[in-house]
């Protein structure tokens, strides 16, 4: 069915104003013109008029109306994603201008997966703070997919992770840094840690701490079990939190799969141990990801340079892989 607005023609979308975009996000969040109007501090007729203006300017319906409220169309979803990014950029521009006006460098927001989040990113941040203590650094640790989504939305300046999906790939630049093999990690003194050799079959008797089902690592662990004719773990704790994982390991006989570098301090302190087993589970190379053609703020540019410098020291000479 033709979903275009009857009789509408493409107008100049540059006539969209900030108030249009703000209302658009409220409509998406609230799912109701009335509630969106209240959130935007305007009347419902004024909100309906602004929505009609947007649809007339673009020549497409942005929301479907139904008895329960409004829901964005495909066109609306595209504009909502770009509007959120645009408003975030405007907000950041105001912060950067204020910081530069006051003689400060501003801020940098980084997303990272676990392994570089335990060595590369902390070292790079320490380097930045030693040289530029006025830079505000924000760090988020998560899996690659949500981090890259936040990068594309403009919520993050840089991500140290992987591009897992082709969607949005053309909008991204990737600098590979290192691969990431995983090992089986247990508490110090675990029964398996006292064995000179460990086989995959020995793992079956123990419970596991696993990442959520939608993660790539979870799928690869399950594939590893199947390829070796083993039943996947039934005694399972699911978490994406490294602190929760390490503390669970220390007080139980549970197993987990992690990069050795992620738990190196615990191993050195004899709180955790790495089993002498080639698990055969790894992830693609992680690297520095940023938006293609996007001009980084002075603080984010400094952060990028520090990440590159620390990566050369960690990985170029056969360091953690």
C-alpha positions in Angstrom: 0.0 0.0 0.0 1.3 3.5 -0.8 2.0 5.1 2.6 2.9 8.5 1.2 0.9 11.5 2.1 -1.7 12.2 -0.6 -0.8 15.1 -2.7 2.4 15.8 -0.8 5.7 16.6 -2.5 9.2 16.7 -1.2 9.9 20.1 0.4 13.2 21.4 1.8 13.8 19.3 4.9 16.3 21.9 6.1 13.1 23.8 7.2 12.8 21.3 10.1 13.6 23.1 13.3 14.9 22.0 16.7 11.4 22.1 18.2 10.2 19.6 15.5 13.0 17.2 16.4 12.3 17.6 20.2 8.6 16.8 19.7 9.5 13.8 17.4 11.6 12.2 20.2 8.8 12.9 22.8 6.3 11.2 20.4 8.5 8.2 20.1 9.0 7.9 23.9 5.5 8.7 24.9 3.5 7.0 22.1 0.8 9.6 22.4 0.3 13.1 21.0 -1.2 14.3 24.3 1.6 12.9 26.5 4.3 14.1 24.1 2.7 17.6 24.1 2.8 17.6 27.9 6.5 16.5 27.9 7.3 19.2 25.4 5.3 21.8 27.4 2.9 22.7 24.6 -0.8 22.2 23.9 -2.0 19.1 22.0 -3.2 21.2 19.1 0.2 22.8 18.8 1.9 19.4 18.9 -0.5 18.0 16.2 0.3 21.1 14.1 4.1 20.6 14.4 3.7 16.9 13.5 1.6 17.8 10.4 4.3 20.3 9.5 7.0 17.7 9.6 5.1 15.2 7.5 4.2 17.9 5.0 7.9 19.0 4.7 9.1 15.5 4.2 6.1 14.3 2.2 5.8 11.0 4.1 3.8 9.8 7.2 6.0 9.7 10.2 3.6 8.1 12.6 0.6 5.7 12.3 -2.4 6.8 14.4 -4.4 4.2 16.2 -6.7 4.0 19.2 -3.9 3.6 21.7 -1.8 6.5 20.4 0.9 6.8 17.7 3.6 4.5 16.5 6.5 5.6 14.2 6.5 4.4 10.6 9.6 3.3 8.8 10.1 6.9 7.7 9.6 8.0 11.3 12.1 5.5 12.7 14.8 6.9 10.3 14.1 10.5 11.3 13.9 9.6 15.0 17.4 8.0 14.8 18.9 10.9 13.0 17.1 13.5 15.2 18.4 11.9 18.4 21.9 12.0 17.0 21.5 15.6 15.8 20.2 16.8 19.2 23.0 15.1 21.0 25.5 16.7 18.7 24.0 20.1 19.4 24.1 19.5 23.1 27.7 18.4 22.9 28.6 21.4 20.7 27.3 23.7 23.5 29.3 21.8 26.1 32.5 22.0 24.0 32.1 25.7 23.3 31.5 26.3 27.0 34.6 24.2 27.9 36.8 26.0 25.3 35.5 29.4 26.5 36.5 28.4 30.0 39.9 27.1 29.0 39.0 23.4 29.3 39.3 20.6 26.9 35.8 19.2 27.2 34.8 15.5 27.4 35.3 12.2 25.6 32.8 9.3 25.8 34.2 5.8 25.2 32.6 2.4 24.9 34.6 -0.8 25.4 34.3 -4.5 25.4 35.7 -6.5 28.4 39.3 -7.3 27.3 40.5 -3.8 26.2 38.3 -2.4 29.0 40.7 -4.1 31.6 44.0 -3.0 30.1 44.1 -0.8 27.0 41.3 1.7 27.9 42.4 2.2 31.5 46.0 2.8 30.4 44.9 5.3 27.7 42.7 7.1 30.1 45.5 7.3 32.7 47.7 8.8 30.0 45.1 11.4 29.1 44.4 12.4 32.6 48.1 12.8 33.4 48.5 15.2 30.5 45.0 16.8 30.5 43.4 16.5 33.9 40.5 18.8 32.9 39.2 16.4 30.3 36.1 14.6 31.5 36.2 10.9 30.3 33.1 8.8 30.3 33.5 5.0 29.9 30.8 2.4 29.2 31.5 -1.4 29.2 29.2 -3.6 27.2 29.0 -5.9 24.3 29.9 -4.6 20.8 26.4 -4.5 19.3 24.9 -2.1 21.9 28.0 0.0 22.0 28.1 0.4 18.2 24.4 1.3 18.2 25.2 4.1 20.8 28.1 5.2 18.7 25.9 5.6 15.6 23.3 7.4 17.7 26.0 9.9 18.7 26.0 8.9 22.4 29.6 7.8 22.2 32.7 9.3 20.5 34.7 6.1 20.2 34.2 2.3 20.7 36.9 -0.3 21.3 35.1 -3.4 20.1 33.9 -5.2 17.0 31.5 -4.4 14.1 29.3 -7.5 14.4 26.5 -6.4 11.9 26.6 -5.1 8.4 23.9 -2.5 9.2 25.6 0.8 9.7 29.0 -0.6 8.6 29.4 2.0 5.8 29.0 4.7 8.5 31.9 3.3 10.5 35.7 3.3 10.4 37.5 0.3 12.0 41.2 0.1 13.1 42.0 -3.5 14.1 44.1 -3.9 17.2 44.3 -7.5 18.4 42.4 -10.9 18.5 40.9 -12.3 21.6 41.2 -16.0 22.5 39.2 -17.1 25.5 40.3 -19.5 28.3 38.5 -21.3 31.1 38.8 -19.4 34.3 38.1 -20.8 37.8 38.8 -19.9 41.4 42.2 -20.5 42.8 42.2 -24.0 44.3 39.4 -25.3 42.1 39.5 -29.1 41.6 40.3 -28.7 37.9 43.1 -26.2 38.6 45.0 -28.9 40.5 45.1 -31.2 37.5 48.1 -31.2 35.2 46.0 -31.8 32.2 42.3 -30.8 31.6 40.1 -32.2 28.8 36.9 -30.6 27.5 35.0 -33.6 28.9 36.2 -32.6 32.4 34.2 -29.3 32.1 30.8 -31.0 31.9 30.5 -31.7 35.6 30.5 -28.1 36.6 28.2 -25.1 36.4 29.0 -22.1 34.1 28.8 -18.4 34.2 27.7 -17.4 30.7 27.0 -14.2 28.8 23.4 -13.5 27.7 21.9 -15.8 25.0 22.0 -13.1 22.3 25.8 -12.6 22.6 28.2 -14.0 20.1 30.4 -15.5 22.7 27.4 -17.5 24.1 26.7 -18.9 20.7 30.4 -19.9 20.2 30.6 -21.6 23.5 27.4 -23.6 22.8 28.8 -24.5 19.3 32.1 -25.7 21.0 30.1 -28.1 23.3 28.1 -29.4 20.3 31.2 -30.0 18.1 32.7 -32.1 20.9 29.6 -34.2 21.4 28.9 -32.6 24.8 25.6 -31.4 26.2 25.7 -27.6 26.9 25.7 -26.5 30.5 22.4 -26.8 32.4 23.7 -25.3 35.7 24.1 -21.7 34.4 24.3 -18.2 35.8 23.9 -15.4 33.1 25.5 -12.1 33.5 27.4 -9.6 31.4 29.1 -8.0 34.4 32.8 -8.7 34.9 32.8 -7.8 38.7 29.8 -10.1 39.3 31.6 -12.9 37.3 34.9 -12.6 39.1 33.2 -12.5 42.6 31.1 -15.5 41.7 34.1 -17.4 40.6 36.0 -16.7 43.8 33.2 -18.2 46.0 32.1 -21.2 43.9 33.3 -24.0 41.7 31.6 -22.4 38.6 33.6 -22.0 35.3 33.6 -19.2 32.8 35.3 -18.3 29.6 37.2 -15.0 29.5 40.3 -13.5 27.9 43.3 -14.1 30.2 44.1 -10.4 30.3 40.7 -9.6 31.7 41.5 -11.5 34.9 45.3 -11.1 35.1 45.3 -9.2 38.4 43.1 -11.8 40.0 45.4 -14.6 38.7 48.5 -12.8 40.0 46.8 -12.3 43.4 46.1 -16.1 43.4 42.3 -15.5 43.6 41.6 -17.0 40.2 43.3 -19.5 37.9 43.4 -20.3 34.2 42.9 -23.9 33.3 45.6 -25.6 31.1 43.2 -26.2 28.2 43.1 -24.8 24.7 39.4 -24.0 24.7 39.1 -23.3 21.0 36.8 -20.3 21.5 37.7 -16.9 20.4 36.4 -13.7 19.0 37.2 -11.6 15.9 39.8 -8.9 16.3 38.6 -5.9 18.3 39.7 -2.4 17.3 38.9 1.3 17.5 35.6 2.2 15.9 34.4 5.7 15.1 31.9 7.3 12.8 33.1 7.8 9.3 33.6 11.5 8.4 32.7 12.6 11.9 35.0 15.4 13.3 36.0 14.4 16.8 36.0 17.0 19.6 39.5 18.1 20.9 39.0 15.8 23.9 37.9 12.8 21.9 40.8 13.3 19.4 43.2 13.2 22.3 41.5 10.1 23.5 41.9 8.5 20.1 45.6 9.3 20.0 46.1 7.9 23.5 44.3 4.6 22.5 46.5 4.3 19.4 49.7 4.9 21.5 48.8 2.4 24.2 47.7 -0.1 21.6 51.1 0.0 19.9 52.8 -0.6 23.3 50.4 -3.5 24.3 49.9 -5.3 21.0 52.7 -4.5 18.5 55.4 -6.3 20.4 53.6 -9.5 21.0 51.9 -8.4 24.1 48.4 -9.4 25.1 46.6 -11.0 22.2 
